[in-house]
Amino acid sequence: MGIRTVLITGANGSIGQGLCQGFQEAGWRVIGSDYAESCAFSIDDYISIDLDRLCKDSQYREKCIDHIYHDCTDGLDALINNAATQILAPMESLSFGDWQTTININLNSTFILIQALLLKLRVAKGSVVNIASIHSTLTKPNFSAYATSKSGLVGLTRSLAVELGHQVRVNAICPAAIDTSMLHAGFIDNPQGLEELKKFHPSGNIGSISDIVNAALFMTDNHNSFLNGSILNLDGGISSRLHDPD
């Protein structure tokens, strides 16, 4: 078997960098994409793509897809839709522009990329991994745009697994709290809160980036041909926990 090729969106983020590096170490040829003009680390290839613009501008979309096609002459073995934005606001103050941007980046761009790259995925008998979120089923106030986008991503995963599964497998990962710089930034004034968050999960800890990398590598392994339409709750058991009033 030759070198396999994967396209990973959101490459410059903490989880994106982990995915790119993890797949490179596993022997894959990695094409990363993000909205920045350059990649923050060494990678096989990098494509600057503004996913919000991808959904709005047909000429820009055609240019980006042509670039990806040029880099995938032998087909695309895996597409990992990892890019996401999280805009938090109460319903009464959430602007439609922020709502639209969230849906475009987190959901619509995934549809566009899968549809546009379907031929390349079919040639390689490849697979798609969508990085969804625990917020697709369990959420909090002010997360309406984010939770809706991730719920849609899970629905898209299931429907495409049924439609495309005999040619291209489609699966999703739904992480809960993951140990990233963004998570730590949210607790910079409340370090005790981070410790409480760890205890809140039945596993007694929060997830690591390597947990997501290992799950994605497992899902894209050609030996797992029966793994299709799976929604992996990577959440330390928190989605099974009942929280009663004290």
PyRosetta script that sets phi, psi and omega in degrees:
from pyrosetta import init, pose_from_sequence

init()
pose = pose_from_sequence("MGIRTVLITGANGSIGQGLCQGFQEAGWRVIGSDYAESCAFSIDDYISIDLDRLCKDSQYREKCIDHIYHDCTDGLDALINNAATQILAPMESLSFGDWQTTININLNSTFILIQALLLKLRVAKGSVVNIASIHSTLTKPNFSAYATSKSGLVGLTRSLAVELGHQVRVNAICPAAIDTSMLHAGFIDNPQGLEELKKFHPSGNIGSISDIVNAALFMTDNHNSFLNGSILNLDGGISSRLHDPD")
pose.set_psi(1, 134.3)
pose.set_omega(1, 180.0)
pose.set_phi(2, -78.1)
pose.set_psi(2, -175.0)
pose.set_omega(2, 178.8)
pose.set_phi(3, -69.5)
pose.set_psi(3, 132.4)
pose.set_omega(3, -179.7)
pose.set_phi(4, -92.0)
pose.set_psi(4, 148.6)
pose.set_omega(4, -176.0)
pose.set_phi(5, -114.4)
pose.set_psi(5, 135.1)
pose.set_omega(5, 177.6)
pose.set_phi(6, -129.6)
pose.set_psi(6, 139.6)
pose.set_omega(6, 172.0)
pose.set_phi(7, -106.0)
pose.set_psi(7, 125.3)
pose.set_omega(7, -177.9)
pose.set_phi(8, -121.8)
pose.set_psi(8, 118.8)
pose.set_omega(8, 177.8)
pose.set_phi(9, -86.6)
pose.set_psi(9, 160.4)
pose.set_omega(9, -177.6)
pose.set_phi(10, 67.2)
pose.set_psi(10, 37.5)
pose.set_omega(10, -170.3)
pose.set_phi(11, -65.7)
pose.set_psi(11, -27.4)
pose.set_omega(11, -175.2)
pose.set_phi(12, -84.1)
pose.set_psi(12, -12.4)
pose.set_omega(12, 178.1)
pose.set_phi(13, -75.2)
pose.set_psi(13, 170.6)
pose.set_omega(13, -177.4)
pose.set_phi(14, -58.8)
pose.set_psi(14, -49.0)
pose.set_omega(14, -179.4)
pose.set_phi(15, -70.4)
pose.set_psi(15, -38.9)
pose.set_omega(15, 178.3)
pose.set_phi(16, -60.7)
pose.set_psi(16, -44.4)
pose.set_omega(16, 177.6)
pose.set_phi(17, -62.0)
pose.set_psi(17, -42.0)
pose.set_omega(17, 178.6)
pose.set_phi(18, -62.0)
pose.set_psi(18, -41.7)
pose.set_omega(18, 178.7)
pose.set_phi(19, -64.7)
pose.set_psi(19, -46.1)
pose.set_omega(19, 180.0)
pose.set_phi(20, -60.0)
pose.set_psi(20, -48.0)
pose.set_omega(20, -178.0)
pose.set_phi(21, -68.0)
pose.set_psi(21, -38.9)
pose.set_omega(21, 179.7)
pose.set_phi(22, -64.9)
pose.set_psi(22, -41.5)
pose.set_omega(22, 179.2)
pose.set_phi(23, -71.4)
pose.set_psi(23, -36.1)
pose.set_omega(23, 175.4)
pose.set_phi(24, -61.1)
pose.set_psi(24, -45.1)
pose.set_omega(24, -179.9)
pose.set_phi(25, -64.0)
pose.set_psi(25, -27.3)
pose.set_omega(25, 178.6)
pose.set_phi(26, -84.2)
pose.set_psi(26, 3.1)
pose.set_omega(26, 175.0)
pose.set_phi(27, 95.3)
pose.set_psi(27, 8.3)
pose.set_omega(27, 179.1)
pose.set_phi(28, -83.2)
pose.set_psi(28, 154.0)
pose.set_omega(28, 166.6)
pose.set_phi(29, -88.4)
pose.set_psi(29, 121.4)
pose.set_omega(29, -172.3)
pose.set_phi(30, -108.1)
pose.set_psi(30, 126.2)
pose.set_omega(30, 169.3)
pose.set_phi(31, -108.3)
pose.set_psi(31, 117.4)
pose.set_omega(31, 179.3)
pose.set_phi(32, -102.6)
pose.set_psi(32, 151.1)
pose.set_omega(32, 174.1)
pose.set_phi(33, -138.0)
pose.set_psi(33, 148.4)
pose.set_omega(33, 175.0)
pose.set_phi(34, -163.2)
pose.set_psi(34, 174.4)
pose.set_omega(34, -176.9)
pose.set_phi(35, -79.3)
pose.set_psi(35, -19.9)
pose.set_omega(35, 179.2)
pose.set_phi(36, -68.1)
pose.set_psi(36, 156.7)
pose.set_omega(36, -177.6)
pose.set_phi(37, -71.7)
pose.set_psi(37, -24.0)
pose.set_omega(37, -179.0)
pose.set_phi(38, -138.5)
pose.set_psi(38, 162.7)
pose.set_omega(38, -179.5)
pose.set_phi(39, -86.5)
pose.set_psi(39, 146.8)
pose.set_omega(39, -176.2)
pose.set_phi(40, -81.7)
pose.set_psi(40, -1.1)
pose.set_omega(40, -176.9)
pose.set_phi(41, -156.0)
pose.set_psi(41, 172.9)
pose.set_omega(41, -178.8)
pose.set_phi(42, -71.9)
pose.set_psi(42, 132.5)
pose.set_omega(42, -176.3)
pose.set_phi(43, -150.2)
pose.set_psi(43, 158.2)
pose.set_omega(43, -178.6)
pose.set_phi(44, -63.0)
pose.set_psi(44, -45.4)
pose.set_omega(44, 178.0)
pose.set_phi(45, -155.3)
pose.set_psi(45, 153.0)
pose.set_omega(45, -177.0)
pose.set_phi(46, -139.6)
pose.set_psi(46, 137.6)
pose.set_omega(46, 178.1)
pose.set_phi(47, -127.3)
pose.set_psi(47, 123.1)
pose.set_omega(47, 176.7)
pose.set_phi(48, -78.8)
pose.set_psi(48, 116.2)
pose.set_omega(48, -179.9)
pose.set_phi(49, -134.4)
pose.set_psi(49, 123.2)
pose.set_omega(49, 171.8)
pose.set_phi(50, -89.0)
pose.set_psi(50, 104.0)
pose.set_omega(50, -172.5)
pose.set_phi(51, -67.2)
pose.set_psi(51, -30.1)
pose.set_omega(51, 176.0)
pose.set_phi(52, -65.7)
pose.set_psi(52, -45.7)
pose.set_omega(52, 178.1)
pose.set_phi(53, -65.7)
pose.set_psi(53, -34.8)
pose.set_omega(53, 178.3)
pose.set_phi(54, -55.4)
pose.set_psi(54, -34.7)
pose.set_omega(54, -178.2)
pose.set_phi(55, -81.7)
pose.set_psi(55, -16.8)
pose.set_omega(55, -173.3)
pose.set_phi(56, -107.8)
pose.set_psi(56, -25.8)
pose.set_omega(56, -169.0)
pose.set_phi(57, -119.9)
pose.set_psi(57, 106.1)
pose.set_omega(57, -174.8)
pose.set_phi(58, -65.7)
pose.set_psi(58, -37.1)
pose.set_omega(58, 179.3)
pose.set_phi(59, -67.7)
pose.set_psi(59, -41.5)
pose.set_omega(59, 177.1)
pose.set_phi(60, -64.2)
pose.set_psi(60, -41.2)
pose.set_omega(60, 179.5)
pose.set_phi(61, -60.6)
pose.set_psi(61, -45.3)
pose.set_omega(61, 180.0)
pose.set_phi(62, -62.1)
pose.set_psi(62, -40.3)
pose.set_omega(62, 179.1)
pose.set_phi(63, -63.1)
pose.set_psi(63, -44.7)
pose.set_omega(63, -179.1)
pose.set_phi(64, -64.7)
pose.set_psi(64, -44.8)
pose.set_omega(64, -179.2)
pose.set_phi(65, -64.2)
pose.set_psi(65, -39.7)
pose.set_omega(65, 177.3)
pose.set_phi(66, -60.1)
pose.set_psi(66, -40.1)
pose.set_omega(66, 178.7)
pose.set_phi(67, -62.7)
pose.set_psi(67, -44.6)
pose.set_omega(67, 179.6)
pose.set_phi(68, -64.4)
pose.set_psi(68, -43.7)
pose.set_omega(68, 178.9)
pose.set_phi(69, -57.9)
pose.set_psi(69, -40.3)
pose.set_omega(69, 179.7)
pose.set_phi(70, -62.3)
pose.set_psi(70, -32.4)
pose.set_omega(70, -177.8)
pose.set_phi(71, -86.6)
pose.set_psi(71, -8.4)
pose.set_omega(71, -175.8)
pose.set_phi(72, -121.6)
pose.set_psi(72, 54.0)
pose.set_omega(72, -175.5)
pose.set_phi(73, -62.3)
pose.set_psi(73, -30.1)
pose.set_omega(73, -178.8)
pose.set_phi(74, -100.2)
pose.set_psi(74, 14.3)
pose.set_omega(74, -178.4)
pose.set_phi(75, 100.6)
pose.set_psi(75, 171.3)
pose.set_omega(75, -179.2)
pose.set_phi(76, -120.3)
pose.set_psi(76, 116.2)
pose.set_omega(76, -176.2)
pose.set_phi(77, -78.7)
pose.set_psi(77, -27.3)
pose.set_omega(77, 179.9)
pose.set_phi(78, -156.7)
pose.set_psi(78, 143.1)
pose.set_omega(78, 172.9)
pose.set_phi(79, -122.7)
pose.set_psi(79, 120.6)
pose.set_omega(79, 178.6)
pose.set_phi(80, -112.5)
pose.set_psi(80, 109.7)
pose.set_omega(80, 179.7)
pose.set_phi(81, -87.8)
pose.set_psi(81, 91.7)
pose.set_omega(81, -174.2)
pose.set_phi(82, -106.0)
pose.set_psi(82, -25.7)
pose.set_omega(82, -175.3)
pose.set_phi(83, -59.4)
pose.set_psi(83, 141.6)
pose.set_omega(83, 178.7)
pose.set_phi(84, -160.6)
pose.set_psi(84, 155.4)
pose.set_omega(84, 170.2)
pose.set_phi(85, -125.3)
pose.set_psi(85, 151.5)
pose.set_omega(85, -178.2)
pose.set_phi(86, -131.8)
pose.set_psi(86, 100.2)
pose.set_omega(86, 178.9)
pose.set_phi(87, -106.1)
pose.set_psi(87, 114.7)
pose.set_omega(87, -174.9)
pose.set_phi(88, -104.6)
pose.set_psi(88, 132.9)
pose.set_omega(88, 178.5)
pose.set_phi(89, -168.2)
pose.set_psi(89, 148.7)
pose.set_omega(89, 173.5)
pose.set_phi(90, -60.8)
pose.set_psi(90, 152.1)
pose.set_omega(90, -176.5)
pose.set_phi(91, -55.4)
pose.set_psi(91, -39.5)
pose.set_omega(91, -175.7)
pose.set_phi(92, -70.1)
pose.set_psi(92, -17.1)
pose.set_omega(92, -179.4)
pose.set_phi(93, -118.0)
pose.set_psi(93, 0.2)
pose.set_omega(93, 178.2)
pose.set_phi(94, -72.4)
pose.set_psi(94, 118.6)
pose.set_omega(94, -178.9)
pose.set_phi(95, -75.8)
pose.set_psi(95, 152.8)
pose.set_omega(95, 177.9)
pose.set_phi(96, -65.3)
pose.set_psi(96, -31.5)
pose.set_omega(96, 176.7)
pose.set_phi(97, -61.4)
pose.set_psi(97, -43.8)
pose.set_omega(97, 178.2)
pose.set_phi(98, -67.5)
pose.set_psi(98, -38.5)
pose.set_omega(98, 175.8)
pose.set_phi(99, -59.4)
pose.set_psi(99, -48.9)
pose.set_omega(99, -177.4)
pose.set_phi(100, -63.4)
pose.set_psi(100, -42.6)
pose.set_omega(100, 178.6)
pose.set_phi(101, -61.6)
pose.set_psi(101, -42.8)
pose.set_omega(101, 179.7)
pose.set_phi(102, -62.1)
pose.set_psi(102, -47.8)
pose.set_omega(102, -179.7)
pose.set_phi(103, -65.3)
pose.set_psi(103, -38.4)
pose.set_omega(103, 179.2)
pose.set_phi(104, -62.6)
pose.set_psi(104, -51.3)
pose.set_omega(104, -175.6)
pose.set_phi(105, -71.2)
pose.set_psi(105, -43.7)
pose.set_omega(105, -172.2)
pose.set_phi(106, -83.6)
pose.set_psi(106, -25.0)
pose.set_omega(106, -173.4)
pose.set_phi(107, -129.5)
pose.set_psi(107, -56.0)
pose.set_omega(107, -174.9)
pose.set_phi(108, -61.1)
pose.set_psi(108, -39.5)
pose.set_omega(108, -179.8)
pose.set_phi(109, -65.0)
pose.set_psi(109, -31.9)
pose.set_omega(109, 177.0)
pose.set_phi(110, -64.1)
pose.set_psi(110, -45.9)
pose.set_omega(110, 176.2)
pose.set_phi(111, -58.1)
pose.set_psi(111, -46.5)
pose.set_omega(111, -178.0)
pose.set_phi(112, -61.1)
pose.set_psi(112, -46.8)
pose.set_omega(112, -177.2)
pose.set_phi(113, -66.8)
pose.set_psi(113, -43.0)
pose.set_omega(113, 179.2)
pose.set_phi(114, -62.5)
pose.set_psi(114, -47.0)
pose.set_omega(114, -178.8)
pose.set_phi(115, -62.1)
pose.set_psi(115, -45.8)
pose.set_omega(115, -176.3)
pose.set_phi(116, -69.2)
pose.set_psi(116, -31.5)
pose.set_omega(116, -174.8)
pose.set_phi(117, -103.0)
pose.set_psi(117, 10.6)
pose.set_omega(117, -175.8)
pose.set_phi(118, -59.8)
pose.set_psi(118, -40.4)
pose.set_omega(118, 179.0)
pose.set_phi(119, -61.2)
pose.set_psi(119, -44.1)
pose.set_omega(119, 179.8)
pose.set_phi(120, -64.9)
pose.set_psi(120, -37.8)
pose.set_omega(120, 178.3)
pose.set_phi(121, -69.0)
pose.set_psi(121, -38.7)
pose.set_omega(121, 179.0)
pose.set_phi(122, -65.5)
pose.set_psi(122, -41.5)
pose.set_omega(122, 179.9)
pose.set_phi(123, -57.1)
pose.set_psi(123, -40.8)
pose.set_omega(123, -177.4)
pose.set_phi(124, -90.2)
pose.set_psi(124, -2.4)
pose.set_omega(124, -172.4)
pose.set_phi(125, 51.5)
pose.set_psi(125, 49.5)
pose.set_omega(125, -172.9)
pose.set_phi(126, -88.2)
pose.set_psi(126, -165.9)
pose.set_omega(126, -178.4)
pose.set_phi(127, -145.6)
pose.set_psi(127, 162.7)
pose.set_omega(127, 178.4)
pose.set_phi(128, -118.5)
pose.set_psi(128, 136.3)
pose.set_omega(128, 172.0)
pose.set_phi(129, -122.6)
pose.set_psi(129, 119.6)
pose.set_omega(129, 176.8)
pose.set_phi(130, -100.2)
pose.set_psi(130, 126.0)
pose.set_omega(130, 177.1)
pose.set_phi(131, -87.9)
pose.set_psi(131, 100.7)
pose.set_omega(131, -179.7)
pose.set_phi(132, -92.5)
pose.set_psi(132, -136.5)
pose.set_omega(132, -177.2)
pose.set_phi(133, -167.9)
pose.set_psi(133, 156.1)
pose.set_omega(133, 171.6)
pose.set_phi(134, -58.0)
pose.set_psi(134, -23.7)
pose.set_omega(134, 179.4)
pose.set_phi(135, -69.0)
pose.set_psi(135, -5.4)
pose.set_omega(135, 174.6)
pose.set_phi(136, -70.9)
pose.set_psi(136, -21.7)
pose.set_omega(136, -179.7)
pose.set_phi(137, -128.6)
pose.set_psi(137, -30.2)
pose.set_omega(137, -179.0)
pose.set_phi(138, -128.6)
pose.set_psi(138, 123.9)
pose.set_omega(138, -174.7)
pose.set_phi(139, -141.7)
pose.set_psi(139, -172.3)
pose.set_omega(139, -175.5)
pose.set_phi(140, -136.3)
pose.set_psi(140, 168.2)
pose.set_omega(140, 175.6)
pose.set_phi(141, -58.4)
pose.set_psi(141, 148.9)
pose.set_omega(141, 176.4)
pose.set_phi(142, 79.6)
pose.set_psi(142, 3.3)
pose.set_omega(142, -178.1)
pose.set_phi(143, -104.7)
pose.set_psi(143, 19.9)
pose.set_omega(143, -170.3)
pose.set_phi(144, -59.2)
pose.set_psi(144, -44.9)
pose.set_omega(144, -178.7)
pose.set_phi(145, -67.2)
pose.set_psi(145, -47.5)
pose.set_omega(145, -178.3)
pose.set_phi(146, -63.4)
pose.set_psi(146, -47.7)
pose.set_omega(146, -178.1)
pose.set_phi(147, -63.1)
pose.set_psi(147, -39.7)
pose.set_omega(147, 178.6)
pose.set_phi(148, -63.9)
pose.set_psi(148, -42.4)
pose.set_omega(148, -179.5)
pose.set_phi(149, -64.1)
pose.set_psi(149, -39.2)
pose.set_omega(149, -178.3)
pose.set_phi(150, -75.7)
pose.set_psi(150, -32.7)
pose.set_omega(150, 173.8)
pose.set_phi(151, -63.5)
pose.set_psi(151, -42.3)
pose.set_omega(151, 177.1)
pose.set_phi(152, -62.1)
pose.set_psi(152, -36.6)
pose.set_omega(152, 180.0)
pose.set_phi(153, -65.1)
pose.set_psi(153, -39.3)
pose.set_omega(153, 176.4)
pose.set_phi(154, -65.8)
pose.set_psi(154, -42.8)
pose.set_omega(154, 177.4)
pose.set_phi(155, -62.3)
pose.set_psi(155, -40.6)
pose.set_omega(155, 177.5)
pose.set_phi(156, -63.3)
pose.set_psi(156, -41.4)
pose.set_omega(156, 178.6)
pose.set_phi(157, -58.3)
pose.set_psi(157, -48.7)
pose.set_omega(157, -177.7)
pose.set_phi(158, -65.1)
pose.set_psi(158, -44.4)
pose.set_omega(158, -176.8)
pose.set_phi(159, -67.6)
pose.set_psi(159, -39.9)
pose.set_omega(159, 179.8)
pose.set_phi(160, -73.3)
pose.set_psi(160, -28.4)
pose.set_omega(160, 175.4)
pose.set_phi(161, -62.1)
pose.set_psi(161, -37.5)
pose.set_omega(161, 178.3)
pose.set_phi(162, -72.1)
pose.set_psi(162, -42.7)
pose.set_omega(162, -175.5)
pose.set_phi(163, -76.4)
pose.set_psi(163, -37.9)
pose.set_omega(163, -171.6)
pose.set_phi(164, -110.7)
pose.set_psi(164, -5.4)
pose.set_omega(164, -168.4)
pose.set_phi(165, -56.3)
pose.set_psi(165, -25.9)
pose.set_omega(165, 178.9)
pose.set_phi(166, -78.1)
pose.set_psi(166, -9.2)
pose.set_omega(166, 179.0)
pose.set_phi(167, -121.3)
pose.set_psi(167, -44.5)
pose.set_omega(167, -177.0)
pose.set_phi(168, -136.4)
pose.set_psi(168, 121.3)
pose.set_omega(168, 177.8)
pose.set_phi(169, -77.5)
pose.set_psi(169, 143.4)
pose.set_omega(169, -179.7)
pose.set_phi(170, -132.5)
pose.set_psi(170, 121.4)
pose.set_omega(170, -179.1)
pose.set_phi(171, -134.9)
pose.set_psi(171, 169.6)
pose.set_omega(171, -179.5)
pose.set_phi(172, -141.9)
pose.set_psi(172, 153.0)
pose.set_omega(172, 174.2)
pose.set_phi(173, -117.7)
pose.set_psi(173, 131.3)
pose.set_omega(173, 178.7)
pose.set_phi(174, -115.2)
pose.set_psi(174, 90.0)
pose.set_omega(174, -179.6)
pose.set_phi(175, -77.0)
pose.set_psi(175, 151.0)
pose.set_omega(175, 165.9)
pose.set_phi(176, -94.2)
pose.set_psi(176, -142.5)
pose.set_omega(176, -178.2)
pose.set_phi(177, -64.2)
pose.set_psi(177, 126.6)
pose.set_omega(177, 179.9)
pose.set_phi(178, -119.4)
pose.set_psi(178, 140.3)
pose.set_omega(178, -176.7)
pose.set_phi(179, -72.4)
pose.set_psi(179, 87.8)
pose.set_omega(179, 178.9)
pose.set_phi(180, -125.5)
pose.set_psi(180, 166.9)
pose.set_omega(180, 178.1)
pose.set_phi(181, -62.5)
pose.set_psi(181, -33.0)
pose.set_omega(181, 179.0)
pose.set_phi(182, -65.7)
pose.set_psi(182, -41.0)
pose.set_omega(182, 178.5)
pose.set_phi(183, -64.1)
pose.set_psi(183, -44.4)
pose.set_omega(183, -179.1)
pose.set_phi(184, -65.0)
pose.set_psi(184, -34.5)
pose.set_omega(184, 179.0)
pose.set_phi(185, -62.9)
pose.set_psi(185, -33.0)
pose.set_omega(185, 179.0)
pose.set_phi(186, -70.2)
pose.set_psi(186, -16.6)
pose.set_omega(186, -178.6)
pose.set_phi(187, -116.2)
pose.set_psi(187, 18.4)
pose.set_omega(187, -174.9)
pose.set_phi(188, -61.2)
pose.set_psi(188, -30.6)
pose.set_omega(188, 178.3)
pose.set_phi(189, -99.3)
pose.set_psi(189, 4.7)
pose.set_omega(189, -176.8)
pose.set_phi(190, -146.9)
pose.set_psi(190, 65.4)
pose.set_omega(190, -177.8)
pose.set_phi(191, -61.0)
pose.set_psi(191, -29.5)
pose.set_omega(191, 178.3)
pose.set_phi(192, -66.5)
pose.set_psi(192, -31.8)
pose.set_omega(192, 179.0)
pose.set_phi(193, -63.1)
pose.set_psi(193, -35.2)
pose.set_omega(193, 177.8)
pose.set_phi(194, -66.1)
pose.set_psi(194, -39.7)
pose.set_omega(194, 177.6)
pose.set_phi(195, -65.0)
pose.set_psi(195, -38.4)
pose.set_omega(195, 177.5)
pose.set_phi(196, -65.8)
pose.set_psi(196, -37.3)
pose.set_omega(196, 178.6)
pose.set_phi(197, -61.6)
pose.set_psi(197, -41.4)
pose.set_omega(197, 178.3)
pose.set_phi(198, -60.3)
pose.set_psi(198, -44.3)
pose.set_omega(198, -178.0)
pose.set_phi(199, -68.9)
pose.set_psi(199, -24.3)
pose.set_omega(199, -178.0)
pose.set_phi(200, -65.4)
pose.set_psi(200, -30.4)
pose.set_omega(200, 179.0)
pose.set_phi(201, -80.4)
pose.set_psi(201, 134.4)
pose.set_omega(201, 179.3)
pose.set_phi(202, -54.4)
pose.set_psi(202, -27.9)
pose.set_omega(202, 178.4)
pose.set_phi(203, -72.4)
pose.set_psi(203, -15.9)
pose.set_omega(203, 179.6)
pose.set_phi(204, 82.6)
pose.set_psi(204, 9.2)
pose.set_omega(204, 180.0)
pose.set_phi(205, -152.2)
pose.set_psi(205, 172.4)
pose.set_omega(205, 172.1)
pose.set_phi(206, -101.3)
pose.set_psi(206, 166.3)
pose.set_omega(206, -176.1)
pose.set_phi(207, -76.0)
pose.set_psi(207, 161.8)
pose.set_omega(207, 176.9)
pose.set_phi(208, -111.8)
pose.set_psi(208, 160.4)
pose.set_omega(208, 176.3)
pose.set_phi(209, -60.7)
pose.set_psi(209, -36.6)
pose.set_omega(209, 179.9)
pose.set_phi(210, -63.7)
pose.set_psi(210, -27.9)
pose.set_omega(210, 175.7)
pose.set_phi(211, -61.5)
pose.set_psi(211, -43.5)
pose.set_omega(211, 179.3)
pose.set_phi(212, -68.6)
pose.set_psi(212, -42.2)
pose.set_omega(212, 178.8)
pose.set_phi(213, -59.3)
pose.set_psi(213, -47.3)
pose.set_omega(213, -178.3)
pose.set_phi(214, -63.4)
pose.set_psi(214, -38.6)
pose.set_omega(214, 178.4)
pose.set_phi(215, -65.7)
pose.set_psi(215, -42.0)
pose.set_omega(215, 180.0)
pose.set_phi(216, -66.2)
pose.set_psi(216, -40.7)
pose.set_omega(216, 177.4)
pose.set_phi(217, -62.5)
pose.set_psi(217, -40.0)
pose.set_omega(217, 178.2)
pose.set_phi(218, -63.9)
pose.set_psi(218, -44.0)
pose.set_omega(218, -177.1)
pose.set_phi(219, -67.0)
pose.set_psi(219, -31.2)
pose.set_omega(219, -177.7)
pose.set_phi(220, -91.6)
pose.set_psi(220, -1.1)
pose.set_omega(220, 179.2)
pose.set_phi(221, -69.0)
pose.set_psi(221, 128.1)
pose.set_omega(221, -178.9)
pose.set_phi(222, -62.2)
pose.set_psi(222, -20.6)
pose.set_omega(222, 178.8)
pose.set_phi(223, -71.4)
pose.set_psi(223, -16.2)
pose.set_omega(223, -177.7)
pose.set_phi(224, -98.8)
pose.set_psi(224, 53.0)
pose.set_omega(224, -174.3)
pose.set_phi(225, -67.9)
pose.set_psi(225, -16.8)
pose.set_omega(225, -179.9)
pose.set_phi(226, -93.4)
pose.set_psi(226, -2.8)
pose.set_omega(226, 179.6)
pose.set_phi(227, -86.6)
pose.set_psi(227, 101.9)
pose.set_omega(227, -174.6)
pose.set_phi(228, -151.7)
pose.set_psi(228, 132.1)
pose.set_omega(228, -179.0)
pose.set_phi(229, 76.1)
pose.set_psi(229, 15.8)
pose.set_omega(229, -179.1)
pose.set_phi(230, -84.4)
pose.set_psi(230, 137.7)
pose.set_omega(230, 175.5)
pose.set_phi(231, -115.4)
pose.set_psi(231, 102.3)
pose.set_omega(231, -174.6)
pose.set_phi(232, -87.8)
pose.set_psi(232, 115.2)
pose.set_omega(232, 175.4)
pose.set_phi(233, -82.4)
pose.set_psi(233, 98.9)
pose.set_omega(233, -179.7)
pose.set_phi(234, -95.8)
pose.set_psi(234, 79.4)
pose.set_omega(234, -164.2)
pose.set_phi(235, -140.1)
pose.set_psi(235, 14.8)
pose.set_omega(235, 178.0)
pose.set_phi(236, 63.0)
pose.set_psi(236, 16.2)
pose.set_omega(236, 178.9)
pose.set_phi(237, 89.7)
pose.set_psi(237, 1.0)
pose.set_omega(237, -173.4)
pose.set_phi(238, -67.5)
pose.set_psi(238, -26.6)
pose.set_omega(238, 179.6)
pose.set_phi(239, -74.0)
pose.set_psi(239, -8.5)
pose.set_omega(239, 177.6)
pose.set_phi(240, -101.7)
pose.set_psi(240, -2.6)
pose.set_omega(240, -173.5)
pose.set_phi(241, -91.0)
pose.set_psi(241, 132.1)
pose.set_omega(241, 175.8)
pose.set_phi(242, -94.3)
pose.set_psi(242, 127.2)
pose.set_omega(242, -178.6)
pose.set_phi(243, -107.4)
pose.set_psi(243, 105.5)
pose.set_omega(243, 177.5)
pose.set_phi(244, -93.6)
pose.set_psi(244, 156.0)
pose.set_omega(244, 175.6)
pose.set_phi(245, -61.0)
pose.set_psi(245, 146.1)
pose.set_omega(245, 179.0)
pose.set_phi(246, -67.0)
pose.dump_pdb("model.pdb")
